[in-house]
Amino acid sequence: MELHKKVSKNTFIVGIIGMGYVGLPLALEFASKGIRVIGFDLDPRKIRILNREKRSYIKHISSKRIREQIKSGMLTATSDFTKLIVPDVIIICVPTPLNINREPDLSYVLNSTREIAKHLRKGQLVSLESTTYPGTTDEDMLKILSATGLKVGKDFYLCFSPEREDPNNPVYSTSTIPKIVGGVTKNCMKLGAEIYGKVINKIVPVSSTKAAEAAKLLENIFRSINIALVNELKVVFDRMGIDIWEVISAASTKPFGFTPFYPGPGLGGHCIPIDPFYLTWKAREFDISSKFIELAGETNTSMPFYVVEKVIHALNDHKKSIKGSKILILGLAYKKDIDDLRESPSLKLIELLQKHGAIVHYNDDYVTSIPRLRKYNFNKKSVKITPSNLKKFDLILLSTDHSYYDYRMILKNSRIIIDTRNGFGKLKSKKIYKA
């Protein structure tokens, strides 16, 4: 097996399609181990920043790491997909969003697979990392790749190995998070495990690509349902005059049988708000209604509406209408201390508040302006947090609890505060409304 020999000698070349939050850190792991990587992306901005400027466009990935690998020649980037014939291993790290009907949109995965098929040669291994429903790899992708006449497990190899990136996680990185690998055939799995084992500390082989696809969905469905539970309890306890954060803190003292999850203004990130719906969609093919998953999705997607109701109520307490009120949202990224906007509830909050006639601004030092997005096109830039600026707003809405916020200063200079993250913690004031 020619590819096996290359892998054993570290002479294989890796191609990664999609140089975003998943593809870029993975590329750097391979490159840092002396394995040449070609990054493929349709975004000319990313190609320019990597090749010419040799810097990072993702906050938690250092420019120094990129500069070292670009200068060493271990990492290059291109938008020329004819070069897919060059790498021995091709890893797909592209988005798998939902369409307007909340159904899976596999266009990025399937278009990437079609591009690979145009240039597929004997001995190449293709691995999908994008989260999807069971059957995508060994049904949809395999059909496209097999149309070339090459035989899977013999002429080329096909795997699914779900990404497990958690941007800016201080404990786990790409190399230290265990990697699940499932192959269409045993040869596919063994070779995929050997390749990933070059850069990942622990490999978890499973019996099939479907098992690997299902494992990734289970991880995110588990979180989605538990977050939905605390979001629902937040609303219930709020009506009862009970602080959900105090309740979670107290329950967390139990040393067994309890895992704390925390409420917020809605779900963000590419995985948890989207991935569960891939399984609910696929389950319908088998005449199964996945009620828990769908109910959790409904609860989590309703949270921005609940927050806006809190805003209206708080303004009303101060004899203000939401229409015409100036509102400052603190935090645009979907979680603290990162620059990732994917599915951020802050974006939905801006949309809803503006529909109610509010004048909305935001602060996020990690996202100084809002780019054009698939769902939104806001022409806004981040406002600086100063005492004088805070006093200009009728209401401050904490959506993402970045570490750099000075909560005492914000409280002192604000009229009304909606706190969706318990960022103000034990600070007591009639100005603060928990949401």
Summary of the structure (lengths in Angstrom):
residues: 435
radius of gyration: 23.4
end to end distance: 58.9
largest distance: 75.5
contacts: 1458
relative contact order: 0.08
helix: 40%
strand: 13%
